[in-house]
Amino acid sequence: MNGLVRLFAVLLAGVLVFLPPKGDLSNLGLPPAEGATRDGVAPDFVLEDLQGREYRMSNYRGRPMFIVFGTTWCPMCRREIPAYKEIYSRYGPKGLVVLYINVMESQRKAAAYATKHSLPYPVLVDTQGKVMTDYGVRGVPAKILVDRNGKIICWNCRSLDALLLKQF
């Protein structure tokens, strides 16, 4: 029995290591790296989409944004595609900007991934990982909801629908 208690204690300690700081249980993913954003404001960025068009984040101020950082090799990124498509189809017509930022991979890989999975929203390419670093992303997928004023509402939110409803 002592072995089971010890195993449970080790497992519980491992789970607690990954909880967000200050007891914020709304985000059970990795929180942003310290100092990644200032005053909760989403850093501006300029990236190209798969057709070479430039996207500047600040051009979308006044509209809420759902930004997903991911890669082609990430199994969870692939599993969550149906949820991203649902968010896009439900809230895109209401004004939500959905951007998928492929990190640290070539445009060719990102384009093949977007085609294979029929991604309906813009796919941007952060080949050097600068935007990922600016946002403090430490693992993928990282999902960030930004309000109309450019403030980050949440990271990897559990109640995304409730938060999106408040935006519209």
N, C-alpha and C positions, 0 to 999 in steps of 0.2 A: 504494500500500500504506500509506503514511503516513496517508492520509485514513481508512482503515479502522481503523487502530490508534487514531487520535485519536477516532473515533466510538465505538469500544469503550470507551475510557477514560472518555469523557463518560457513556455509558450505565451503566457500572459505578459511577461516582461518584453518579449519580442514584439507583441502587438502594441504595447504602450510606446515603444520606441518610434513607431510610425504614426502615432496620433499627432495632429497639428498642435502647434504651441498654444498656450493659454486656454486649453480646453475647448477650442472651437471645433465642435463635432459636426458642423455643417460641411466640412471639407475633409473627407477621409483619404484624399490623394496627397501627394507631396505638396506642401505649401511652397510659395515662391522663395527663392534664395533671399537671404536677408539683404535689404537695400536695393532690391530689383526694381521697385517702383517708388516714387516719391509721393507721399501723401495720398496713396491709393490711385494716382492718375496713371492710366495706361500709357506707356511710352509710345510716341509716334514712330512710325516706320514707313519705309518705302520698299516694296518688293515687287517682282514681276510675276505675272501669272504664267500659265503654260503657253500662252500665245505671245508672250513678250510685252503685254500691256502692263503699265506701271500702276500699282495700287498704293496710295498714300492713306494711312489710317486716319489722319486728321481731316481728310475730305469727307469722312462719314460722320463727323460730329453732328449731333442733332438726331442721330439714329442709334438705337441700341445695336450692339455687336456681340456675336457669339464667335469666338476665335478658338480653333482647335489646332494644337500642335501635334503632329504625328509623323510616322515614317511608314515606309512600305513593308518593313519586316516585322512590325509590331502586331501581334495577334489580337490584342485588345482594341487597337485602332480599327482593325478590320471588323471585329465583332460589333463595334458601336456604330458603324456606318448606317444601318437602318434607323437608329435613333437620330443621328444627325440629319438624315434625309427627311425624317418626320418633322423635326424642328424647322428645317428649311421650308418644307411645304406648308406647314401650319402658320409660321410667323413671318416668313419672307414676304408674302403679299401685304402684310401689315407694316412692313418697314424694317424688319430685322435684317441686318447684314450678317451673313454667315461666311466666314473665311476659314479654309483649311490651309494651314501652313506646314508644308513638308519640310523637315529639317535635316540638314547635313547629308542630303542625297542629290543626285544629279537631276536636272530637269527631265531627262529621258526616262529615268525610273519613276519620277513623280507622274509624268504624263501617262505612262503605261498603267500605273496603279489607278489613276483617275478614270481612264478609259475602261479598264477591266471592271471597276466597281460602279461605273456610270454616275460619277459624282456630279450633281446638278449645280453646286455652288462653286465659286472661284477657288482654285487651288493655286496657292502661291508657293514660291520656292525660296527657302532660306538656306542656300547651299553652304554658307560659311558658319551658320548658327549664330549670327549676330543678334537677330531679333529674339531668338530663343534665349540668349544670354541676357539681353535687355529686360526680358520679362521674367527672368529668374527661373525658367523652366529647367527642372532637374530630371524629368522622366516623361515619357509619352504613354498614352495620350494625356495632354494637359488641356483642360477646357476652361476658358475664361469668359465670363459674361461682363460686358462693359456697358454702362448706361449711356444715355444721350449726351451727357456732359463729359464723357471720357473717363469716368471713374470706374474702377474695377469693383463690381458688385460681389463677385465670388469666384473662387477657384474650384474646379471640379465639384460643382454644386450638386447636392443630392436632390433638392427640390427645384430643379430648373424650371419646370412648368409654372410653378407658383411665382417665381421671380420674373419670368417672361410675361405672365399675365399682368403684373404690376407695371410693366413697361408700356403696355398698350391700353 
